[in-house]
Every structure is written in C-alpha cells, then in structure tokens.
Amino acid sequence: MAKSSGLNFNLPSVDDLFSTEEERAEARLEKVVNLSPAEISDFPNHPFKVRMDEAMQEMTESVKQYGVLVPTLVRPKPEGGYEMVAGHRRKKAADLAGLAEIPCIVRQLTDDEATIIMVDSNLQREQILPSEKAFAYKMKLDAMKRQGQRTDLTSDPLGQKLKGVYSVEMVAHETPDSKTQVQRYIRLTHLIPEILELVDNSVLKDQEMLQIAMRPAVELSYLRKEEQADLFAIMDEMDCTPSHAQAIKMRQMSEAKTGGERLAKDALVSIMKEEKPNQKEQFKIPKEKISRFFAPGTPTQKIEDTIVKALELYRKRQRSLER
C-alpha cells in the first residue's frame, strides 16, 4: 500500500478551471439586484421605529411615482432569503406603494458589521426618538466591543489612542452627540418601557400626554424595575412627573437600600408631593366633562384659550346684568 506523502494539495474548483480571473473578480463585485420585499426580513431587534407619519406618506407617494431611487442594503441569510440592514422605511414605502420589487445591494456581513452599519445609516434621520437612540447606541457599542479590532486613531480629538478596546468615546466620535450624552442615552435602556415612552413624549411634545425630561429619566434608570413600576403608577395617578432634583433624591434613597430591600411607595409619593421650584398651582377639569364642546384632536392649548375666553364673556354678561 502506498504511503501518503503528507502533502496537502489545494485543487482548483470547477469554477476556477472554467472562468477567467476577470470573470471571478467581477463575480466578487457588489451589484444592485431587484428583490421582492417579501424576501427581506427586518433586522433583529431593530431599534428604529417605522412610523406611519406625514413623512412616510410623502415617501410612499414619491415611490409610487418614481420607484425606490436609492438601493437598500441587505445581507443573505443562511437559511435563505435576505435580512434588511439599511432601508426599512424604503421597504415599507414600497409595500404601501404596491411595488413587486425594490433595488438592493447584497453584501456579506457579520452580525456585528451589520449592526454598526444599521445604526450609522439610521442616525442620519431628521427626527430620532430618545428610545431609538438609546438602544441603537447600546447595540453599536456592544457590537464594537465584540469585534475587538484595533482602534488606533491618528486624529482622535481626545488625544488618546485606543488599542483593541471600544468605548463610549469611540461611539460619540462618530455621532453628533457628546460622550456624556451618549452615556445618558444608553442609561435609558434600563428604564421600563412605560417610563421610556414618557421620554419620547417630551420630544414629540404632545401636550395631552405625560412627559419627562432626559436628565431626570437618567436618574430614574438607576431605580429597581419594581420601584420604577411603582413610580409610574404614582405618576399616572397624580398626572405629573418628578423634577430632576426629585429624581436624584429617589435614586439616592433607592441606592441606600441594602439586601434587595425596595423603596416604599409611600416614600415615592412623599417625594412627588414636594413642591417643585417655580411650581404653580393648577386647576384641572376632567377631559370627559368638556370633550363634547370640542372637535376630536383639538390641541390642549386651544381648549384652554377657548375656556378662558368663554369665562371672560360670561363675566362681562354677569356684570351687565348686575347694573
């Protein structure tokens, strides 16, 4: 029996034997291909919401008239089909416009590479909610840490060279937000969904909904989940949210608890009842008592102005009757 020589020869594939180097190079180039939206699944845990707002309506009308002008970026899935990396809103607009196919760039990407591209491409949007930035920044930071690549920067504004360690500074370096602001956004991922929604409301500026500013929300993110749930119930009942100073006090009292002991609801209520700086006494009327006098969707400020004018007219009429 002939003995093996121990040498391992790499035999050329059939494709290599019957194709030129030029053909093989061309095959490796990225191309724009048309794919059915049904073949493309959303990116897992995609943090950016595809909202059915006025901008989406405008995009849908544009897609109906001109098609999708900028190709989306997708990556092939091992089990077949494709996964959207950049272009979720374009895909939604194409669905609404009834397009059978959309142009796509197909690129082989690792999970972490795809995550970083997905986050960076969406950060260019005009309006991004705090909750979207919070989870996007966290996803990007985690992906960069897993990659573990060298990050020597010759133009690092911090005057540092980071080798093999990704940090919040690196995320902030590539975004419009400062390092401190990125840290604040990432802290928001520790909030329960109900309180995180109140932070989004502060950006949407919906006067009919409870709102909470960024800095007090960051302080509340250090409370235990059970304490946050208790606080949300109190905020909902009292129809108000804590100031920054009140949120700091809650965090301090919570962190002072040991052995898993939870901050009592009575303590939260007591802090919420403390008078805030420049707090003005408010007179509230249940909405159901006055809703029949106004068209649905009437802004709160307009309702308030109308009631004040009506009361002024009523006072003038009463004075005229007294004469």
N, C-alpha and C positions, 0 to 999 in steps of 0.2 A: 504494500500500500504506500502510495506516495505521501510524503510528509508535507504539511503546509509550510510554505516559506515564511509565514508570519507577516507577510506584506499585505497591506490593505489598499487595494486599488479602487479609486472612485471612478466608476464607469459613467460615461456621459448618458444623459437621458435621451429618450427618443426625440423630445422637442429640441434638445441641443444638437442632435445629429442632423435634423432636417430643417433647421432655421438658421438664419444668419445672425451675427451679432447685432446688426441694425434692427432686425425684427425683434430680437429679445429685449433690446433697450427700449424700443417703442412700447412693448408689452408692459414694461415696468412703469411707464409714464401714467400719471393720473389723467383720466378722461372724464368728460361730462356725459353722463348717461341718463336716459329718461326712465324713471321708475314710477310704479303705481304707489300712491300714498298708502294703500292698504298693505304694501310690503314693508313699510317702515314703522317700527315701534318707537315709542317715546324713550328718551334717555331715562334710565332708572333713577328714581327719586329726584326728578328734575325740579330744582328749587324755584324756577321762574314760572309764574302763572301765565297761561294764555287767556287773557281776558277778552270777553265779548263787549268791547267798548267802541267808542267812535273811531278810534284809530284802526281797529280791526275791520270795521265796516268799510272804511276808506281803502284799506289794503285789499279787501275782498273785491271791491269794485274795480280797482286797478288790475287785479289778477284776471278778472273776467274779461277785461278789455285788452290787456297786453300779455297775459300769462305771467309766470314767475320769471323775472328777468335775472335775478341773482341766484345761482345754483345753491342748493343746500349742501351740507356736508354730512355724509353718513358713513358708517363702517359696517362691514359684513358681520353677521352673527354666525357662530359655529354651527348652530342648528338650522341655518337657512334664514333668508330674509335679511333685513338691514335694521340698524339702530340709528336714530337721528342724533347727531352731535350738535349741529348748528343749523337752525331753520325751522323750529317748531311753529312759529307764527306763520311763516310762509306755507308750511304744510297745511295748517288749519285753514288759511285763506283759500288754498287750492281746493280743499274739501268742500268749503262753503260755496266756492265758485263752480263746483262740479267738474273739475279737471280730472281726466283719467290718468295723466302722468305729470310729473314735475322733474325738472333737471336737477341732477345730483352729482356731486363729486364723491366717488367711493374711495375711501382711504383706510388702509390697515392701521389701526391704532390700539395701543394697550388701554386698559381701563383708566389708568392714571393720565395718560396723554389725552384721552378723550374728555376726561373730566376738566382738565385745565383749559382746553380749547372751548368747551361748552360754557364754562364760567366767563372766560375772557370775551367771547363773542356776544354774550348777553349783557355784559356790563356797559356796552355802548348804547343801550336803550335810553330814551329820554326820562321816563318815569319808572323807577325801580322801588318797590316797597321795602321797608326795613327787614321784613321777614325773608324776602327773597335774597337780599344781600347777606343776611346773617348765615343762612345755610349754604349759599354759594361760596362765601369766603371760607367757611369751615371745610367744605368739600375740597376746595382748591388747596388749602393748607395741608390737609391730610394727604392728598394725592402727591403734593410736592415732597412731603416728608417720606412717603413710601418710596418715591423714586430714588432718593438718596444720591442724587447726582452732585457733581462739583458745582459750586455756585460762585466761583471767583469773579468778582465784578471790578472792572477797571474804572468804572465811573459810578461807584457806589456813593450816593450823596451823604451817607453816614460815615464815610471814610473807613469802612471796615471791609474785610474780605471774609466771606462766609464759606467755609470749605466743608462740603458734604452735609451741611445742616441747613434745612429750610426753616424759616421763621416768619413771624408776623411782619417783620421788616421787609422781607422779600415780597410778600403779598402786597403790602402797601406800596412798595416801589413801583409796582405795575398797575396801580389803580389811582383814581382821583382822590381817594381817602387817605388820611394820615394813619400812621401806625396805631395811635391811640384810638382813632375812630374805628379802624378795622377790629381792634380788640373788643371795643364796645359792641360792634355788630355780632361778633362771634359769641359773646356772652349772652346775647338774646336767644340763642339756640337752647339755653337752659330754662327758658320760660315755658309755662304751659301754653297750649295753643290759644286759649281764651284771652290771656293777658297779651300775648304776642299780637293778636288781632287788634287790640286797643292801640298798640304802637303804630300799626298800619293805618288805623283810623286817623291818627294825628297827621299823616301825610296826605291822606285822601281829603281831610278837612270836612268831613261830614258832620255838621253841627248837631244832627239828631242822634249821634252815636257817641258813647263814651270814648274818650281819648286819653292816652298817656304819653308823655314826652320820653325821649330817648334816655336821658340820664337817670330819672327815677326808675325806669324799666330795667336798666342795667343793675341797679341796686337790688331790685326785687328778684332778679335772676339768681341771687345767692340764697334765697329762701328755699326751704324744702318744698317739694311738689305739693305736699298736703297743706302746707302753710299758704302756698300760692292759691290753691283751690279755695281755701277758707277766705282769703283776701278778696278773690274775685267775686265770691258770693256777697261779701260785705259791700264791695264797690257797686255791684249791681243793685243791691237793696238801697244803698244810700245815694246812688246816682252821682257818684263823684270818684275821683282817683287821687292817690296820695301825691303830695308835693315831693320835690327832691329831698328836702330835709326830713320829711316823714318817712320816705323810703329808706334813707340812711339809718334812721332810728330803728325801723323794723329789722333791717339786716343786722345791726349791732345786737339787738335783743335776741334774734334767732341764733346768731353765732355764739352767743353767751350760753346757750343751752347745751348741755352735755348728755351723753348716754342716749342719744336719739330722741331726747325729750322735745316735744313740739311746742312752738309758740302758741299760747292760748288765743282763741278767737276774741275773748274779751280784751286782751291786750291790743290786738289789731284794731278793734272797734274804738278803743280809747285813743289810740294814736290818730285814727281817721277823724275823730271828733275834735281834735286840737285845731284851733283857729290858724289858718294859713296866713302868711304875710299879705297884707292888702286885700284880705278876704272881704267880700261884700255880701251882705245878707240878701238872699234871693227868695222871691215868691214864685212858687211853682203851681201850675194848673195841670191836672191830668189831661193828657192829649185827647183821650176819648170824649172829654166834655166839650171840646171846641173843634174837633176834626170835621164835624158836619158843616161848619161855616167856611171851610177852605177846600180848594181843589186838591186831590191827591198829589203829593210831591211838592207842595208849596214849601219853600225854604223857611227854616225856623225864624230867621231874622225878619222876613216879610210878615210872618204871622205876628211876631212881637210888635212890629211897627203898626200893623193894622189895628191890633187891640189897643195900643196907646192912643191912636187917632180916634178910635171909637169912644174911648173913655173921655177924651178931650171934648168931643162933640156932645157926649152925654152931660158933662159938667156944665157946658155952656147952656144947654137946654134947661137944666135944673135951675141955673141962676136966672134965666129969663122967666121961668115960671114963678120964682120967688119974688120978683119985682111987682 
